[in-house]
Amino acid sequence: MGLREDVTEVLELFHLYRPDVSYVQGMTYPVIVLTITVGKVKAFTIFSNMVLVNPFFKRLFTFEPNFILILARTFDHLLLESY
Protein backbone atom coordinates (compact mmCIF):
# COMPACT_ATOMS: atom_id res chain seq x y z
CA MET A 1 0.00 0.00 0.00
CA GLY A 2 1.10 3.52 -0.73
CA LEU A 3 0.82 6.65 1.35
CA ARG A 4 -2.49 7.68 -0.20
CA GLU A 5 -4.10 4.36 0.67
CA ASP A 6 -2.68 4.39 4.20
CA VAL A 7 -3.95 7.93 4.87
CA THR A 8 -7.36 7.06 3.45
CA GLU A 9 -7.52 3.99 5.67
CA VAL A 10 -6.62 5.98 8.79
CA LEU A 11 -9.28 8.58 8.03
CA GLU A 12 -11.92 5.97 7.21
CA LEU A 13 -11.17 4.11 10.43
CA PHE A 14 -11.42 7.34 12.40
CA HIS A 15 -14.81 8.01 10.79
CA LEU A 16 -15.98 4.54 11.84
CA TYR A 17 -14.47 4.90 15.31
CA ARG A 18 -15.98 8.33 15.97
CA PRO A 19 -18.90 9.01 13.60
CA ASP A 20 -19.90 11.94 15.81
CA VAL A 21 -16.72 13.71 14.71
CA SER A 22 -16.46 11.93 11.32
CA TYR A 23 -14.18 13.52 8.72
CA VAL A 24 -13.71 17.20 7.98
CA GLN A 25 -11.47 19.02 5.58
CA GLY A 26 -8.05 19.58 7.08
CA MET A 27 -7.73 16.25 8.89
CA THR A 28 -5.68 14.86 6.03
CA TYR A 29 -2.66 17.05 6.68
CA PRO A 30 -1.80 15.90 10.21
CA VAL A 31 -2.62 12.30 9.25
CA ILE A 32 -0.17 12.48 6.33
CA VAL A 33 2.62 13.73 8.60
CA LEU A 34 1.84 11.13 11.25
CA THR A 35 1.60 8.28 8.74
CA ILE A 36 4.94 9.15 7.17
CA THR A 37 6.55 9.50 10.58
CA VAL A 38 5.18 6.58 12.58
CA GLY A 39 3.15 4.38 10.20
CA LYS A 40 -0.59 4.03 9.81
CA VAL A 41 -1.37 2.07 13.00
CA LYS A 42 0.36 4.52 15.32
CA ALA A 43 -0.88 7.42 13.19
CA PHE A 44 -4.46 6.33 13.87
CA THR A 45 -3.83 6.11 17.60
CA ILE A 46 -2.01 9.43 17.84
CA PHE A 47 -4.50 11.24 15.62
CA SER A 48 -7.48 9.86 17.55
CA ASN A 49 -5.96 10.92 20.86
CA MET A 50 -5.00 14.30 19.44
CA VAL A 51 -8.54 15.03 18.26
CA LEU A 52 -10.39 13.58 21.22
CA VAL A 53 -8.14 14.68 24.10
CA ASN A 54 -6.70 18.00 22.96
CA PRO A 55 -9.38 20.69 23.34
CA PHE A 56 -7.97 22.80 20.49
CA PHE A 57 -8.17 20.04 17.89
CA LYS A 58 -11.47 18.70 19.16
CA ARG A 59 -13.10 22.10 18.88
CA LEU A 60 -11.45 22.73 15.51
CA PHE A 61 -12.52 19.47 13.90
CA THR A 62 -16.03 19.48 15.35
CA PHE A 63 -16.51 23.02 14.07
CA GLU A 64 -17.62 24.49 17.36
CA PRO A 65 -19.11 27.79 16.09
CA ASN A 66 -17.82 30.13 18.80
CA PHE A 67 -14.33 28.66 18.60
CA ILE A 68 -14.23 28.98 14.81
CA LEU A 69 -15.38 32.60 15.11
CA ILE A 70 -12.59 33.33 17.60
CA LEU A 71 -10.02 31.74 15.27
CA ALA A 72 -11.32 33.71 12.28
CA ARG A 73 -11.17 36.98 14.20
CA THR A 74 -7.67 36.17 15.44
CA PHE A 75 -6.45 35.46 11.90
CA ASP A 76 -8.07 38.67 10.65
CA HIS A 77 -6.34 40.66 13.40
CA LEU A 78 -2.96 39.06 12.69
CA LEU A 79 -3.27 39.60 8.96
CA LEU A 80 -4.17 43.26 9.44
CA GLU A 81 -1.13 43.74 11.71
CA SER A 82 1.21 42.26 9.12
CA TYR A 83 0.28 44.78 6.43
C-alpha angles and dihedrals in degrees: 000000000000131000094267092055093045093051091047090051093050092050093045091050091049089052090052092044095049111018089166088068096027117163128321132177111275098038090098095069099061090039091055092052092046094046093051091046104042108007130256099287095053090037089060092049095046094044092048092050091044093054098039101039104032109076093209095057094039092054092043096051095041089051096232099195099221092046093050090049091052091050092048092050091047092052091047091052093048093047092050090051092053094057 
